[in-house]
Amino acid sequence: MHLEILTPDKTVFSGNIKSLTVPGTKGPFTILINHAPIISTLDKGLLSLLTDTGLEVIYEIGEGMIEANQNKIMVLAEKIRPAEL
């Protein structure tokens, strides 16, 4: 799957991933390969992705939206930064 994470200012991440977990408005959910098409709003919270090389990356995001279709995912967020865990 290919993921792009965008803010109004820049592209934060662009690359291939194995999975993505996001803070949906009605609760967190995970997207895996061949996920059904979806458009959803996102709340503030943690976004976690697993790259195709097995590296886990976690970001803190502001409100936004996600669209996934045919193994292409786009996350648009007002703010995003690496999570401090």
Backbone as a ProteinNet text record, in pm:
[ID]
protein_1_A
[PRIMARY]
MHLEILTPDKTVFSGNIKSLTVPGTKGPFTILINHAPIISTLDKGLLSLLTDTGLEVIYEIGEGMIEANQNKIMVLAEKIRPAEL
[TERTIARY]
85.3	0	89.6	40.9	115.5	42	117	60.8	124.6	39.9	87.7	21.4	102.9	52.7	87.4	-15.5	2.6	-53.3	13.5	-39.3	-55.5	-114.4	-124.7	12	118.3	251.4	341.7	326.1	425	375.1	452.7	432.9	517.7	454.5	523.6	578.2	502.2	544.1	489.6	570.8	527.3	605	534.8	604.5	511.7	568.7	491.7	485.5	368.1	346.2	275.7	280.3	206.7	74.5	71.4	-51.1	-49.3	-169.6	-186.3	-301.1	-276.6	-380.7	-398.6	-524.1	-554.2	-662.7	-667	-770.7	-897.2	-982	-1107	-1198.3	-1286	-1378.7	-1464.7	-1499.1	-1582.8	-1499.8	-1370.1	-1280.9	-1167.5	-1057.7	-943.1	-974	-909.3	-923.4	-793.4	-777.3	-656.3	-689	-599.9	-612.3	-500	-537.7	-443.1	-458.9	-372.5	-377.4	-515.8	-561.2	-690.9	-810.7	-792.3	-902.4	-1011.1	-1134.7	-1246.1	-1228.4	-1274.4	-1263.4	-1329.9	-1264.4	-1316.5	-1273.9	-1363.3	-1332.3	-1382.9	-1298.9	-1337.5	-1271.2	-1334.8	-1272.5	-1186	-1086.1	-992.6	-995.1	-979.2	-964.9	-817.1	-789.2	-652.8	-614.9	-490.4	-445.4	-321.1	-298.4	-178.4	-209.7	-123.9	-127.8	-5.3	-25.7	83.2	87.6	207.3	221.5	337.6	326.8	432.7	480.9	605.9	658.9	677.2	696.5	717	847.9	937.2	1062.3	1050.5	929.9	907.6	931.3	958.7	980.9	847.5	823.5	702.6	729.9	642.2	654	524.4	537.1	419.3	423.4	308.8	293	177.2	184.9	70.4	7.3	-124.2	-190	-301.9	-331.6	-449	-566	-677.8	-794	-763.7	-833.3	-809.6	-904.9	-857.9	-937.9	-847.3	-906.9	-834	-918.3	-851.3	-916	-829.2	-891	-820.6	-900.4	-830.8	-895.7	-789.1	-811.8	-722.8	-577.4	-558	-426.2	-348.1	-419.3	-359.4	-430	-351.9	-407.7	-354.6	-445.2	-404.6	-460.7	-371.9	-410.9	-383.5	-484.7	-471.6	-495.5	-399.7	-412.4	-370.5	-436.7	-403.7	-264.4	-228.8	-95.7	-49.4	80.5	138.1	282.9	322.3	461.1	494.7	624.6	662.3	616.7	566.2	517	633.9	613.2	712.9	659.9	706.3	654.2	744.2
-117.5	0	123.4	227.1	352.9	455.4	522.4	621.4	757.4	859.9	998.2	1067.3	1133.5	1213.1	1357.4	1443	1582	1678.3	1793.1	1905.8	2019.4	2131.1	2243.2	2292.8	2266	2317.3	2222.2	2090.5	1998	1854.5	1770.8	1626.8	1572.9	1508.6	1457.9	1317.2	1235.8	1098.7	1058.8	989.6	933	803.7	691	565.1	446.5	328.5	205.1	154.5	104.2	56.8	-77.4	-144.6	-270.1	-245.7	-145.9	-116.9	27.3	77.1	213.5	213.3	269.7	285.2	434.2	479.4	622.3	644.8	766.5	799.8	851.5	762.5	802.7	875.6	958.6	1034.5	943.3	825.7	731.7	619.3	637.9	539.4	503.9	453.5	418.6	300.2	299.6	185.3	165.2	43.6	3.7	-28	12.5	-17.8	-112.6	-224.4	-322.9	-332	-408.5	-421.5	-469.9	-416.4	-448.3	-408.6	-306.2	-254.2	-199.4	-211.5	-153.9	-2.3	61.2	207.1	274.6	380	451	597.2	682.6	823.2	848.1	905.8	926.9	1051.8	1110.8	1221.4	1164	1242	1200.2	1299.4	1247.5	1329.7	1348.8	1438	1450.4	1319.2	1278.8	1155	1101	972.1	907.4	831.5	849.5	776.9	686.6	558.4	461.5	388.9	379.3	306.6	209.9	102.8	3.3	5.7	46.9	56.6	-83.2	-88.7	-218.4	-283.2	-208	-264.9	-307	-288.4	-331.6	-226.1	-102.2	6.9	66.6	77.4	141.6	291.1	374.4	519.4	571.7	659.6	712.6	864.6	923.5	1068.6	1110.7	1232.2	1297.2	1382.9	1370.3	1448.5	1532.5	1642	1721.6	1666	1732.5	1686.3	1682.6	1594.4	1582.9	1484	1426	1326.2	1224	1110.7	1002.8	951	915.8	849	730.3	613.9	493.5	430.9	399.2	338.7	268.6	142.9	63.4	67.9	45.8	40.6	171.3	281.8	415.5	490.9	543.3	610.1	752.5	846.2	984.8	1033.4	1084.7	1143.9	1293.6	1373	1518.2	1561.3	1631.4	1672.5	1818.6	1888.9	2029.5	2044.8	1952.4	1953	1809.7	1791.6	1659.4	1675	1588.9	1590	1452	1417.9	1288.5	1279.2	1164.9	1146.1	1137.1	1194.5	1185.3	1087.3	963.5	857.8	834.9
0	0	0	-62.8	-63.6	22.2	110.1	201.6	178.3	179.8	182	299.5	382.1	493.9	463.4	458.3	417.2	521.6	536.8	611.5	511.1	551.1	456.9	407.8	485.4	452.7	375.8	399.8	344.4	340.5	273.6	277.1	392.3	488.7	606.5	582.5	509.9	480.6	345.9	268.6	142.3	121.5	121.6	104.3	116.1	102.8	109.6	253.3	291.5	427.6	427.3	544.9	564.9	636.3	728.8	802.9	852.4	882.5	931.3	1032.2	1150	1251.6	1277.9	1272.2	1284.9	1389.9	1447.7	1545.8	1478.5	1432.6	1368.4	1464.8	1413.6	1496.6	1582.7	1531.9	1608.1	1669.4	1675.3	1734.8	1640.9	1696.1	1612	1520.8	1404.6	1314.1	1237.1	1186.2	1115.5	970.8	882.5	739.8	700.7	639.9	588.5	437.5	373.2	227.5	183.3	71	10.3	96.8	180.1	262.1	170.7	213.3	137.4	129.5	22.3	12	132.3	181.7	297.7	293.8	339.3	366.4	507.7	594	732.8	787	888.1	960.4	1071.9	1111.7	1215.3	1330.6	1451.5	1570.5	1601.4	1695.8	1746.5	1812.3	1794.1	1856.1	1790.3	1809.2	1755.7	1627.8	1529.3	1403.1	1403.5	1379.5	1380.8	1247.4	1190.8	1064.6	1072.5	996.6	985.4	841.9	822	685.9	627.1	497.5	432.8	474	540.4	590.7	737.2	797.8	934.6	1041.1	1003.1	1097.9	1140.5	1272.2	1321.9	1341.9	1288.4	1299.4	1360.9	1461.3	1529.7	1524.3	1487.5	1482	1570.9	1623.4	1686	1578.1	1559.4	1455.5	1514.1	1444.7	1475.7	1396.6	1403.3	1328.3	1179.7	1108.8	966	902.3	790.9	720.1	655.6	620.2	553.3	439.2	330.9	218.7	180.1	167	123.6	10.4	-100.1	-215.9	-299.4	-329.4	-414.6	-366.8	-236.5	-173.1	-182.4	-199.3	-193	-81.5	12	129	135.4	163.3	181.7	315.1	399.8	526.9	517.9	545.1	549.1	693.3	753.4	892.7	906.2	996.9	1017.2	1077.9	1168.5	1230.3	1246.9	1238.3	1261.1	1304.8	1399.5	1446	1498.6	1500.7	1556.8	1702.7	1741.5	1878	1975.1	2092.1	2199.4	2302	2291.6	2380.6	2498.4
[MASK]
+++++++++++++++++++++++++++++++++++++++++++++++++++++++++++++++++++++++++++++++++++++

